[in-house]
């Protein structure tokens, strides 16, 4: 049975208009599981996920209550989000597994990801986290709290934090052990907790790693065969949102690289997904699928999705 890295996007837990309550996120996790459960019968699976909205909310809670309890640094907030989201996914997935007769256990693995302490990302924050704001709200928060804020892909304004490039998943052996046993690992949550090596000691650093790039790194570390990146659209498009937009079906990694360099993909949206796919295939992966949770079974039948192949 082939090994699959399954990277689920933010819409697996939150959709536009959601408030972000625990009940909403567990329901969304269940809906995602209902759409994708056949995957768990076909592959040995490690599930990865983002944490942008959740870690942003945790930071906001820290900021609001800092005069009552000590606020936690960003790496600790990332660890908190891994437990929270892992629990939501586990609740939703187990409900569906019970209904479908899937006899697999799920293990949520607190995951650290090694980065370079000299990564230029630490001086150039780019990773959006937390809720969307109007331009006026965002600039006021930036002035009051010292945040860096940017406009995010036409959807509103958000806080941005450093997003260093992932080098190695430190819990890779444990993750591999879980999936080789026939069970499911939920790991590299929110791109993993960013850490550096200082005099042979592992130290957490402030940042949020992109979950798709971290998933590609995990794929290399465990010699995964395939990677599926689940997002809010069925396919990747050239000239997205323009009258001449064109859906991509199966494309070579060389073409994917060409389109990336031509600027077809937005930095805060499809760009990291396509870059992650390129890295995964270049490092020996068989193929990458980019599609939505609802379309994944049709994509496996060759009806939709964007496939990036060697």
MOQUI-V851165 format. One record per backbone hydrogen bond with DSSP energy under -0.5 kcal/mol. CO is the residue of the C=O (numbers start at 1). NH is the residue of the N-H. E is the energy in kcal/mol with one decimal. If there is no record, write none. Layout:
co->(CO & CO)
nh->(NH & NH)
e->(E & E)
//
This chain:
co->(2 & 3 & 3 & 4 & 4 & 5 & 5 & 6 & 6 & 7 & 8 & 9 & 10 & 10 & 15 & 21 & 22 & 23 & 24 & 25 & 26 & 27 & 28 & 29 & 30 & 31 & 32 & 33 & 36 & 37 & 38 & 38 & 39 & 39 & 43 & 44 & 45 & 46 & 47 & 48 & 49 & 49 & 51 & 52 & 52 & 53 & 54 & 55 & 56 & 57 & 58 & 59 & 60 & 61 & 63 & 65 & 65 & 73 & 74 & 75 & 76 & 77 & 78 & 79 & 80 & 81 & 82 & 83 & 84 & 85 & 86 & 87 & 88 & 89 & 90 & 91 & 92 & 93 & 94 & 95 & 96 & 97 & 97 & 101 & 102 & 105 & 107 & 107 & 108 & 111 & 112 & 112 & 113 & 114 & 114 & 115 & 116 & 119 & 120 & 121 & 126 & 127 & 129 & 133 & 134 & 135 & 136 & 137 & 138 & 139 & 140 & 141 & 141 & 142 & 147 & 148 & 150 & 151 & 152 & 156 & 157 & 158 & 159 & 160 & 161 & 161 & 162 & 168 & 168 & 169 & 171 & 172 & 173 & 174 & 175 & 176 & 177 & 178 & 179 & 184 & 185 & 185 & 186 & 188 & 189 & 192 & 192 & 193 & 194 & 195 & 196 & 196 & 197 & 198 & 201 & 201 & 203 & 205 & 210 & 211 & 212 & 213 & 214 & 215 & 216 & 217 & 218 & 219 & 220 & 225 & 225 & 226 & 227 & 228 & 228 & 229 & 230 & 231 & 236 & 238 & 239 & 242 & 246 & 248 & 249 & 249 & 251 & 252 & 253 & 254 & 255 & 256 & 257 & 258 & 259 & 260 & 266 & 266 & 267 & 270 & 271 & 272 & 273 & 274 & 275 & 276 & 277 & 278 & 279 & 280 & 281 & 286 & 287 & 288 & 289 & 289 & 290 & 291 & 292 & 292 & 293 & 295 & 296 & 297 & 298 & 299 & 305 & 306 & 307 & 307 & 308 & 309)
nh->(44 & 225 & 226 & 6 & 46 & 7 & 228 & 8 & 48 & 230 & 50 & 12 & 13 & 14 & 18 & 25 & 26 & 27 & 28 & 29 & 30 & 31 & 32 & 33 & 34 & 35 & 36 & 37 & 39 & 40 & 41 & 42 & 42 & 43 & 45 & 4 & 185 & 6 & 187 & 8 & 190 & 191 & 55 & 56 & 130 & 57 & 58 & 59 & 60 & 61 & 62 & 63 & 64 & 65 & 66 & 68 & 69 & 77 & 78 & 79 & 80 & 81 & 82 & 83 & 84 & 85 & 86 & 87 & 88 & 89 & 90 & 91 & 92 & 93 & 94 & 95 & 96 & 97 & 98 & 99 & 100 & 101 & 102 & 103 & 104 & 184 & 109 & 186 & 110 & 193 & 170 & 171 & 195 & 167 & 168 & 117 & 119 & 122 & 123 & 124 & 128 & 161 & 159 & 157 & 138 & 139 & 140 & 141 & 142 & 143 & 144 & 145 & 147 & 146 & 149 & 160 & 158 & 153 & 155 & 152 & 133 & 150 & 129 & 148 & 126 & 127 & 208 & 114 & 170 & 172 & 175 & 176 & 177 & 178 & 179 & 180 & 181 & 183 & 182 & 107 & 47 & 187 & 109 & 191 & 192 & 194 & 209 & 113 & 205 & 115 & 198 & 203 & 199 & 201 & 198 & 203 & 196 & 207 & 214 & 215 & 216 & 217 & 218 & 219 & 220 & 221 & 222 & 224 & 223 & 286 & 287 & 5 & 289 & 7 & 230 & 291 & 9 & 293 & 248 & 246 & 242 & 245 & 238 & 236 & 251 & 307 & 309 & 256 & 257 & 258 & 259 & 260 & 261 & 262 & 264 & 263 & 269 & 271 & 272 & 274 & 275 & 276 & 277 & 278 & 279 & 280 & 281 & 282 & 283 & 285 & 284 & 310 & 227 & 308 & 229 & 291 & 306 & 231 & 295 & 296 & 296 & 299 & 300 & 301 & 303 & 302 & 307 & 290 & 251 & 309 & 288 & 253)
e->(-2.7 & -1.4 & -2.0 & -0.7 & -2.2 & -0.7 & -2.4 & -0.8 & -2.7 & -3.1 & -0.9 & -1.9 & -1.7 & -2.5 & -2.4 & -2.1 & -2.4 & -2.2 & -2.6 & -2.2 & -2.1 & -2.3 & -2.4 & -2.4 & -2.4 & -1.3 & -1.7 & -1.8 & -2.3 & -1.3 & -1.2 & -0.8 & -1.0 & -1.7 & -0.7 & -3.2 & -1.4 & -2.8 & -2.6 & -2.7 & -2.8 & -0.8 & -3.4 & -1.7 & -2.6 & -2.1 & -2.3 & -2.3 & -2.1 & -2.5 & -2.3 & -2.7 & -2.5 & -1.9 & -0.8 & -2.3 & -2.6 & -2.2 & -2.3 & -1.7 & -2.4 & -2.2 & -1.7 & -1.6 & -2.2 & -2.9 & -2.2 & -1.9 & -2.1 & -2.8 & -2.4 & -2.6 & -2.3 & -3.1 & -2.6 & -1.6 & -1.4 & -2.8 & -2.3 & -1.6 & -2.4 & -1.0 & -2.3 & -0.7 & -1.3 & -2.8 & -0.6 & -2.8 & -0.6 & -2.7 & -2.1 & -0.6 & -2.3 & -2.8 & -1.0 & -0.5 & -2.2 & -1.8 & -1.7 & -1.1 & -0.6 & -1.9 & -0.8 & -2.9 & -2.7 & -2.4 & -1.8 & -2.4 & -2.4 & -1.8 & -2.4 & -3.1 & -0.6 & -1.4 & -0.5 & -2.9 & -2.5 & -0.8 & -2.5 & -3.5 & -2.9 & -2.3 & -2.4 & -0.5 & -1.4 & -2.5 & -2.6 & -2.9 & -0.7 & -1.4 & -2.3 & -2.5 & -2.0 & -2.1 & -2.1 & -2.4 & -1.0 & -1.5 & -1.5 & -2.7 & -3.3 & -0.6 & -2.8 & -1.9 & -1.9 & -0.6 & -0.6 & -2.7 & -2.4 & -2.7 & -0.6 & -2.8 & -0.5 & -1.6 & -3.4 & -0.5 & -2.7 & -0.5 & -2.2 & -1.8 & -2.0 & -1.9 & -2.5 & -2.5 & -1.9 & -2.5 & -2.2 & -2.6 & -0.9 & -2.8 & -0.8 & -2.3 & -2.1 & -3.0 & -0.6 & -1.9 & -0.9 & -0.6 & -2.8 & -2.1 & -2.2 & -2.0 & -2.8 & -0.5 & -0.5 & -2.2 & -2.3 & -2.3 & -2.1 & -2.0 & -2.8 & -2.1 & -2.3 & -1.7 & -1.9 & -1.3 & -1.5 & -2.6 & -0.5 & -2.4 & -2.6 & -2.5 & -2.1 & -2.4 & -2.4 & -2.6 & -2.3 & -2.8 & -1.7 & -2.3 & -1.8 & -0.7 & -1.6 & -2.9 & -3.5 & -0.5 & -2.2 & -2.6 & -0.7 & -0.7 & -0.9 & -2.4 & -2.0 & -0.9 & -2.6 & -1.8 & -0.6 & -2.6 & -3.1 & -0.6 & -2.0 & -2.0)
//
